[in-house]
Amino acid sequence: MATELPDSRSGVRFEADENPPLPLTFGLGLQLAVLAIGGIVLTPAIIVRAAGGSDAFLAWAVFAAVAVSGLTTVLQAVRLGRIGAGYVLLMGTSGAFIAVSITAIVEGGPAMLATLIVISSLFQFALSTRLSLFRRILTPTVVGTVIMLIAVTVMPIAFDMLKTQSDGAPAIAPAVISAVTLFVILGIALKATGALRLWAPVIGVIAGSVTAGYFGMYDTPRIAEAAWIGIPDFAWPGFDLQFGPVFWKLLPAFVFVTLVGAMETIGDASAIQGVSWRKPRAVDFRAVQGAVAADGVGNLLSGLGGTVPNTTYSSSVAVTELTGVAARGVGVAIGCIFVVLAFLPKALAVILAIPDAVVAAFLVVILSMLFAVGMKMVVQAGLDYRTGLVAGVSFWMGVGFQNGLIFPQYVSAFAGGLLENGMTAGGLTAVLMTLFLELAAPRRRRVETAFDLQALPVIRDFLADFATRNGLQPETAGRLDAAGEETMLTLLRENEGGAEPAPRRLRLTAHREAGGVVLEFVATGGEENIEDRIALLGEGAAAGEQIEHEVSLRLLRHLASSVHHQQYHDTDILTVRVDAESRSPI
C-alpha cells in the first residue's frame, strides 16, 4: 500500500486530528484489535474459571466484555463532551481486578460482582471531576505500591491453574504446555525488537495451544458447537442489593483497584498525548479527565452488563509510537472491530478453548510486567528515604496481611475481614503514610483572593511577608516578587475574552523546597497552555497585541527555574519554582 505521508522529523505520520487513508486506518485498527482481543477474553475466562463459575456465565461475561471494550474504545477516540480523551486509547478488561473479582464471585456470586463494579465506578466519575484535588494523595508511590500488590495477590491463582489436569492427558502435560508458552513469550519478548515484540504474547499463546492440542487438552468441541454469528444464551447475573457483610468487606478493595485503574488511565492518557503530535505539547489534563470519565463509563457498563471491569491498555501508546499514526479514526476502527467480534461466538470460542496451563503461563508474564510497572512508577517518582519507607512498609504489610501472617486472629474479625486482602491493607497503609507526610510537611502559607488585576497588591504583600518570614536574601525576594507578578498577569491574559466571566477566585500557596521557593497558583481555567507558550518563544516573535504577552512570558521564563501548567476543566494549576541562586541574565 503506497501512501504519501506527511514529512515529520518527530516520527508522527498522522496527528490525532488528521485523517489517514481508510485502508491504513482499518489495517492498523485490525492489527491492534487482534493484538488485544486475547487479553480481553482471557481476563474474564481466568476470573470465572478460578471462581468456579458456569460455562453459561463465562460465555456471557466474554460477550459483554468485548462489546463494552469496543464501545468505550470508540468513546475514548471521539470524545463526547467531557467524556473521552480524544486519542487512540484502546479499552479492554483489567487484570488488576482479577483477585477481587474472583473473591466477589466465590463469596457472593456474579450478582455481587456486578453490584460492586457499578458502585465502585461512581468513584471514578468523582475522581475525573475533581482530579486536581487528589494529586497529593494518589501519588505515583501509592499507586505503584498497590500495582505491585496486585501481582502478589493474583500470582498464587496462576500457580494453582498450572496444576489443572485433563482426562486422558499425561500428568506431565500441563507442565510441558505451560513451559512452551512461557519460553516462547519470553524468548520473543527478550530478543525481538519493533513490531514482533508486541506480538510475543499472541505467538506464545498460539504455541502453547498447539502443544495442548497435541496432548488433547485444547477444547475443540467448544469451537465446533459455537455458532458463527449470534449472542450467547442470556446469562445476565442481575444485582445483589442486600448490601450485606460481603459487600462492605469487598467494597474498599474494589474502590482501591478502581482508583488504581484510574491512575493507569491517567498515565496512558498523558503518554498518548506525547506520541500523537509532531511538536511536543504539555499534557492537557482536560483530556486526561475525559479519559478517566470514559473509563468510568466502561466500568459502569461492565457492571450493568454483568462482566468484569475494563481500563485503558498501554499497548495503544506503544503501537502509536511505533507506527506514527495517531489519528482518532484508528480508535474508532478498533472499537467497531471489537463490537463485531462480540457477535462472532466461534471467533471468541477459539480463545475460550485455550486450556488453563496456557492461560496460567500467560498470566505469569502479565503479572510480572504489572509488578515491574508498579516498581517503575515508584522509582520514577523520585525514590528518597521517605517514599522508600512508604513503598517498602506498605508492600510488606500487604504481603503479610494477604498471607495471614499478621495477627490473623484479630484481622479476620476486624471490619468483616477487610484487611485480609493484601491490596486493601497495603494500599490503606500507603494512603495513611502519605497523608501523614502531607500533614507533617513544612507549613504552606497561602492566600485567597479575587482573580482580577486588583489582586496584585495582595499577592505582592503576601510574597514579601513570606520572604521576610523565611529569611530570603533581597535578590531572591525580589525575583520571587517579580515571578509572582508576571505569573498573575500571564494567567489573567489567558482568561481574557469571551462573554462576561463569572466571579472567580485565586488561591496562591508558597513553601520552601530544596534551595528554592515553590509557588502554586490555583485559578479558574484558560484555553492556552503556558508551558507550550514558553516552549515556543524561540520560534518567532509575536505580532501586534501579543507582544506584551510575549514579554511577560519571557520574563517568567527568566525568573523561574521551572514552570508547570496543569489545565483541568474549570481549573488551572500553575506551579512556579524560583531558585535561591542567581540566574544568568537574558
N, C-alpha and C positions, 0 to 999 in steps of 0.2 A: 504494500500500500504506500504509494508515494504521496506525501503531503508536504506542502510548502509551510514551513514553520517559522514563527517569528524569531528574529535574531535576538539572543539573550545571553549575556555573559554569566548570568546567575544560574542558568540551567533550567529555569522555568519556561516551558514552551507555550503553555496556555495558562493565563492567570485565572483566578476564581470567577471573574465576571466575563470571561471570554468564551466563545463557542467554537470548539474544535469540530472537525468533520464528524458526521453522525457515525460512520463505521469505526472511527477511532474511539469515540465516546462509548459506544456499545461494546467494543472489544475490550477496553480497559475495565468497563463495568463488569463484564463477564469474567475476566481474569480475577478481579477482586472478590467477586461473589463465589467463584469456585474455591478460591483460597480460604475463604472464611466459613463456608457452609458446614464443613466438617466440625469445627468448633461450636458453631451454633446448635447443631443437632446433638453432638456428643455431651454437652453440658447437661441438658435435661435427661439424657439417657443415663449418665453417671448418677444423677440425683435419684431418679425414680428406681433404678436398679438397686442402688445401695440401700434405699429405704424400703425395698420390698414392695413397690407399687405394682399395679396390674399392667398388663400389656395395653389394655384399652386406654388407661390414663397416660401411659407413655406415648402412644401414638397421638393422642390429643395434645399433650404438652408440647411435642415436637412441632406439630402443625401450627399451633398458636404461636410458638416461639419464633418460627421462621416468618410467619405473617407479620407479627409485631416488629421484628427486626427490619423487615422491608419497609413498612410504613414509617417507622421512625428514622430510617436512613434517608428517605425522601424528605421528611420534615427537617432534618438537620441541614440538608442542602438548600431547600427553597426558602426557609426561614419565614414563618408566618407570624407577623407582628414581632413580639419579643420572644417567640419560641423558635428555637433552631439557631445554629451557628452561622449558616450561610456558607459553609465549606463542606468539602468531601470528608465526612466523618461516618465511617461505617459503624452501624449498630449491631450488636449481637448479644447472645446470652452471656451472663457474667459468671466467671469461675469463682469470683470472690464469695458468691452466695452458696457455694456447694455445701459447706459444712452446716450452716444454719438451716438451709432448706431441707437437708436430709433429716436433721433433728426435728424440724417442724412437721414433716410428714410422718416420721416414726411416732412422735408423741401426740400429734393432733390430727393427722391426716391431711390430704390435699386441700381440704377446705380451710384448715388452719393456715396453711402456707399462703393461700390466696388472700386471706384476710390480713396477714402480717405484711405482705407485699404492698397491698393497697394503702394501708395505714402509714407504712414507712415511706412510701413515695411522696406523701404530703410534706415530709421534712425536706425533701429535695426541692420542691417548689418554694418552700420558705427560704432555703439556702440560696436559690437562684435570685430571689427577690432582694435579699439582704446579704449578698455575697461579701460586700465590703466589711460588714460587722464581724465576720467570722475569721478574718485573715490572721488575727493574732493567736487564735486558739487552735484552729485546724491547720497547724503548721506542717511543713514537709516532714519534720521529725515525727510528729504524732501520726500522720498518715502513713509514712514509710514503716514505722514500727507495726502498725496494725496490718499492713500488707504482708510483712514478714510473718506475722502470727497466723494469717490466713493459710499460708503454706504449712505451718506447723500443725494446724488443726485438721487439714484435709489429707495430708500425706499418709496417715495411717489407713484412711479409707482406700487409697490407691494400693497400698501394700496388701490389704485384705483382698482386693479384687484380683491380685496376681494369683491367688490360690484357687480361683474358681475352676472347677473341673467340668468336663462334659462326658456324658455317657458314651462309652465305646472308644474314647480317645486315650492315648497313653498318659500315664501320670506325669511324664516329663513335658508333655505338650505345652501347657501354659508357660513354663519356664523358657522353652525354645521360642515360642511365639513372641513373648514379651522382650526377650533378648534381641531377636531380629529387629523388632520395631524400634527398640531403643538405640541399637547400634546404627541403624540406617539414619534415623533422625539426627543423632549426634554426629555421625560421620559427615553428613552433608552440611549441617549447621556449623561445624567447626572448620571445615576445609573449603566449602564453596563460597563464592562471592556473588554479588549482584542479585539478579532475579532468582537464580537457582536456590539461594539460601532461604528465600521466602517460601519456597515450595517444600522445604525439608519436612515439616510435619505431615503434609499430604502424602509425600512419597513414602515416608516411614510407615504411615497407617496402611497404605496400599501393600507394602512389602509384608507387614505383619498379617494382613488379611489373607494374602496369597498363602503364606505359611499356615495360617489357621485352616484354610481350605484344604491343604494337603492332609491335615490331621482330622478333617471332618468337623471342625468347630466353627466354621463360618455358616451362619444361619440362612442358607439359600432358600429353604421353604418360605421364609418370611417374604423374600423378594418375589417369589413366584405367586404367592397369594395376594400381594398388594395390587391394587388397581392402578392403571396408568394415569387416570385423571379422576379427581374427586376429593372428598374430605373424609377423615376417619369417623367412625361411629361417635356420636355425641357423648362425650365423657366429661363434660364440664363439672368440676367438683363443687361449685357453689361456694358459700362463705360460712365460716363458723362465727356466729355473732354472740356467743355466750360470754366471751371475754373472761375466760376462766384463768386459773393459775398458769397453764401452759402459755397462754397469750402474753401475760405480763412478764413471765420469765424470759421469753424469747424476743419480745419487742425491743429491748435495749440493744440486743445483738444485731437485730435487723436494721435498726436505726444507725448503729455504728457502721455496718457494712454498706448501707446506703450512702452514708456520708463519705466513706472511703471510695465508693464508686464515683461519687460526685467529684472528689478530688482527682481521681484518674481522668475523668472527663475534662476537668479544668486543665490538667496537664496536656491532654490531647488537643483540646481546643486552642490552647496557647501555641503548641508546637505546630499545628497545621497552618496557622497564620504565617509562621516563619518560612514555610516552604511553598506558599501559594502566591507570592508576589515577587516580581523581579527586583524591585527596590526594597530593602529592609524597612519594616514598619514596626512601631511599638505595638505591643499586644493590645487589642481592643477588647476590654473586659465586658463590653456590652455583648459582643459575640460569644464570649465565654459564658455569660449569664444565660444567653439563649441556648447554648449547648447543654447546660445543666438543666434548664427548663424542659428541653426536648427529652433529655434523659429521664426526667421525672414523668413525662408523658409516657415514655416507653415502659417504665416500671408500673405505672397506673394501669396501662392497657394489659400488661403481663398479668397483674393480679386479677383484673376483671376477666381476662381470658383463661385463667386457671393454669398459667405456666410460670416458668422461672423468670426472674428479672433480667434486664439487659443493660448494656453500657456501651460506651464507645470502644472501638478496637484500635490500638496503637498502630496496627499494620497499615491503617489509612495514611498515616504520616510517612511511613517508610516507603510505601508504593508511590505516593505522590512525589516524594523527593527523588525516587529512582526514575520515574517516567517523565517528570517535569510537567505533567498535565494535572492542573488543579481545578479545572472547570467544574462548576456545580452540576453540569449535566451528567458527569460521571457518577455523582452521588445518586441522582435520580435514576440512572440506568441500573445501578446496583440494587436499589430498593425495589424497582419493578421486577428485576430478575428473582429476588427473594420471594416476592409475593406470588409470582408464577410457580416457583419451586414448591411453595406450600401446598399447592393444589395438584402436585405430581407425587402421589404416595409411593410409587415404585422407585423414584429417584431418592426419596428420603429413606426408603426401606434398605437401600444399598448401604447406607451409613448405619442404620439401626441394627443391621445384621452383623456388624463388627463385634467380635467376642470381647469379654471383659479383659482378657490378658493384653490385647492390643490397646484398649481404652486405658488400662492402668499404666502402661508404658508411656502413652501419650500424656497422661495426666502428670506423671513424674516429671517430664520435661517442662510442661507448662507451669507447674508449681515451683520448680527450681528457678525458672525465669522470673516468676512472680516474686519469689524471695529476693532475687537479685535486684529487681526493680525497686522493691522497698528499701533495700540496703543502699542502693544508689541515691534514692531520694534523701535519705538521712545524711549521707556523706556530702552530697552536693549542696545541701542547705547550710553547710559550714559546721563541721564537727569539732566543737570545743568541749571542754570538760563538762559544761552544763548540759548541752544537748546529748553528749555521750552518756551521761548519767540517766537522762530521761529515756533514751532509747534502750540502754542496757537493762536498767531496772525494770522497765515496763515489759520488755520482751521476756525476761526470765520469770517475771511474775505471771505473765500469760502462760508460759510453758508449765510452770508449777501448778497453777490452778487447773489447766486443761487436763493434766495427768493425775489430778487428785493428790498432789504431794504437799499441799499447803493446808494444814488444818481441815482435812476433809470432813471431820465430824461436825464442824461448825459451818463450813461453807455450804454444804448440801442443804442445811436448814435456813440459810440466810436468803431472804427475798425469793423463795421458791427455787433456789439453786442458780440464781443469776450469775454468780461468779464461777460456776463450773465450766462455763465457756471461756476458753483462754483468750479469745479475741476480745470479748467484752471486758474481762478482767484486765488484760494488758492495755487495751485502749482506754479504759477508765483511769488506770494508773497514769498513762501518758498525759491525758487531758488534765488531771488534777495537778500533776507536777508542772505542766506548762502554765496552768492558772497561777500556781504558787510563784513561779518565776516572774510572771507578769505583774503580780501584786507586790512582789518583793523588789522589783526593779527600781532604780532611782526615780524619784517622783517626777513625772512630766508636768511641766507648767503649761497651762492652756488659757486661752481667752476666746470668748464667743462674741461675735458682733454681727451687725447687718452687713450683707455682701454688697457694698457700694463704695464709692470713692470717699465718702465721709469716714470710712473705717480706717483709712491710712494713718491718721494721728494715733488712733487707739493701738494699732499694730506696732507703730514705731515706739510708743511708750512702753508697750509690753516687752519688746525686744531689748530696749535699753535697760529695763528693770532686770530682765533675765541675764543680760551681760554683767550687770553690777553684782547680782547675787552669786554668779558663778565665777567672778574674778577674771573675766576675759580681758585680754590686752586691748588697748584702744584700737589698734589696727583690726583685730578680729571683730570687735564690737561694731566698728564702722562698716566692715564688709557684711556683717550679719544684718545690719540695718538696711543697707542698700539691697541685699539679696531679698529681704522681706518685701521691700517696696516694689522692686521690679517683678517679683512673683505675683504680687497682688495686682499690679497693673496689667500683667500679661493675662491673668485669669479673667479680669474684668473685660478686657478686649475680646477674649474668646467667647464671652457670653453676650456680646453686643448684638443688636439687630433683632429683627422679627417683631412679633407683637409685644405689647406692653407686658413685661415679665411680672410674675407674682413676687411678693416679698420673699427674699432669700436670705439665708444665714451662712456665716463663715465661722469655722472653728479652726484656730491655729494652735498647734501643740509644739512645744520646744523641749528638747532634752539633750544632755551631753552624751557623746558616744565616741570612744576611742580616738581622742585627739581632735574632735570636731563637735559641731552642733548640728542636729537634725531638726529641720522644720517640717511639719506636716500640715498642709492646708487642705481642709475638707470643705468643699463647696458644692453648690448645685452644678449640674453638668454643662459642658460646652460641646461644640461639634468637632473641633480640631485638636489633635494630639500635640501637646507642646514638645514632647520628646522628638517627634517627627520634624517639627518646625526647626528645632535646634540642629538636628542632624542635617537638614537641607540648607543651612545657612551658607555653606561654602559653595553651593551650586549656582549662585547668581543672586544679584541684588533684587530686592522687591521694588515695585513701582508705585508711584503716586502715594495714595493714602496709607500704604502698607509700610512705608519707610520707618515711621515712628515705631511701629510694632517690631520691625526687624532690629531696631536699635535696642529695645527692651530685651529682646531675646539674646542679642549678642552680649549685653551687659550681664544678663543672668548666667549665660554660659561661662563668662569670665569669673564671676563672683562665686559661683557654686562649683564644688568638685564633682557633684553628680545631681542629675535631675531625673526623677522617675515619675511619670504621669500615668495613673490608673483611671480609666474612664469607665464608669458604670452608668446604668440608666439612672438619670436624675442626680448623680453624684460624681464629683471629681475629687480625686485624692492626689495631690501633688506633693511629693516628698523631695525636699531640697537639703543637700548636705553642704555645710560650709566648714572647710578645714581651718584649724587654728594657724597653720603655717601660711606664710606669704605665698601668693601665686604669681607666676610670671605675668608681665603686662601683655596687653593685646598686641 
